[in-house]
Every structure is written in C-alpha cells, then in structure tokens.
Amino acid sequence: VPDNRTRRATRLAMDNGRRVLAANAHFSVLYELLDCRDRAVAQEVADLLEMLPVNEEMFESFEDVEHLDENWARYLGSESKFKISYTLQVIYELLVQESSTAWREEFAVRGGVAKLVKMLCGNAFAVDGDG
C-alpha cells in the first residue's frame, strides 16, 4: 500500500506529465490527430485531451476577444467534431470564469453567442459517421 509521500509523488508526476503533453508543441500534434480518419484514434486522442489542462495558447487566443473572427475560423472551421468539441470546451472555460464578465459581454457584442447558436443549430454535430 503506497504511503502519502508516494501518492503525492505519483500525483506530482502525473500533473507534470499532463502539463508536458498540454504544452503547445505536443498539443498541436494531438490536436491535429483529432482529424484522423480512424475514428478510434481520434476518439482516443479526444479522451486524452480531456484529461489535460486546457491548452494555454488556444485559451489565450480566445481570451483576446478582439480577434474572435480570426480565432473562430482557425479553431472552429474544422469538420472534425472532436476539434469543435475541444474548442467549445475552451470557450466554456472562458465563459464560466468568475472574472470574465467583461469578456462575456464583449464575446456577445462581437457576435460570439450568435456564432455559437448558429453553429450548434447547424449540422456541426450531425451524426454522419465521419468524425
């Protein structure tokens, strides 16, 4: 049975590993794998990304709401529902931050809410068999 010191060391190693994988150099490879034609691979990568901290570069890109249209095209222009889902998680993180009232207002003013509604009411998540 592991003692507290061993559990803490294991937890620290896992946290460090998550941060390393979430680092932009590794994240970009994982993010591109979300486009993989093999749905099983894309799903595994999506599951892995859910265990990692939110990618800081993408988070900061959306945090800069003045470039919403540019970021929207860059991150949500994909046909991959896995990429769309991950990106929506990043936007969600920004929306639920207590300190982001000004960001939420600016997001709405710049058409972010309308874009989300249009995308979600469209066929972005239609079940079509190809990720």
N, C-alpha and C positions, 0 to 999 in steps of 0.2 A: 504494500500500500504506500503510495507516494506521500511524503510529508509536505508540509506547507511550502517549504523552500523549493522543493522540486516542482510543485504545482505552479508556483509563481514564476519560476524559471521557464517552465514549459509555456505558460501563458505569454510571457515576455517574448519568447522565441516566436510564437505564433503571431503575435502582434507585429513584431519586426518583419516577419515573412510577408504578412499582409501588406505592410507599408511598401516593402520592396516590390511586390507584384503590382501594387497600385501606382507606383512611380510611373511617370509618363512614358519612359522608354518601353517598359513592359506592358503598360496599359494599352498603348497604341497597337501592339501586336495582338493582344487579347481582343481589343475592340474590333479589329479587322477580321478576326476569326468568327465574329458574330455573323458575318456574311457567308460563312462556309455553306456550300450546297448540301453537305451532310448535316442534316438537322440534328442528329445525335451529338455531333461535335459542337455545333452552335449552342445547343441546349446545355451541354456540359460547361462551356465557356461562360454562358449566361449565369449558370448556377455558381460558378467560381466568382464571377464579378459581384454577385450579390453578397458574398462573404467578405469582400474587400471594402475598405473605406472608399468613399466617393472620390473619383479622380479629381484632383485639385485643379488641373488645367481646365477641364471642362466646367467645373463648378465656377471657377473664376471667370471663364468666358461668359457664362450666363449671368453671373453676378454683375457684369458690366452691361447693364440693360440697354445702354445706348447702341450696342451692336447686336440687338436682338434679331433683326432680319438676317444678318450675316451668319450668326450662330445657328439660327433656325435652319437655314439652308445647309450649313456644314454638318450639323448633327442630326437633324430630323428629315433630311432629304433622302434618306435611305428607304429601300423597300423592305429591309430586314426588320421584322417585328421585334427581334431581340435588341437591335440597336435603338429602335424607337422606345422600347420599354426601359432600357437603361437610361437613356437621355431624359425620359419623363421622370425617372427616379431622381435624377439630379435636379430637375426643375422643382419637383416636390420638396426636396431638401431645402431649397431656397424659399419656397412658399411657406413652409412651416416654421422657419426660424423666427423666434420672437422678435429679434432685432431687425427684421426685414420689412417692416411696414412701408417704408418709403420705396423699397424695391418692388413690393407687391403692387403699390399704386402705379409706379412707373411701368411695370410689366403690363398692367391693364391698359394704361394710356397709350402705350406703344403697340397695342393690338395683340398682346400675348394670350390673353384669355380667349379672344375671338379665334386666334390661330389654333389653340388647344381644342376648342369646341368644334371647329371646322374639321380638324384632323380626326378627332375621336368619333365624330358623326359620319365621317367619310368611310372609306374602306381600308384604312391603315391597318386595322386589326381583323380584317375579314379572314375567316378560316378558308385558306386556299391551298393548303398543303405544302407551300414552299416558303420557308422562314423568311 
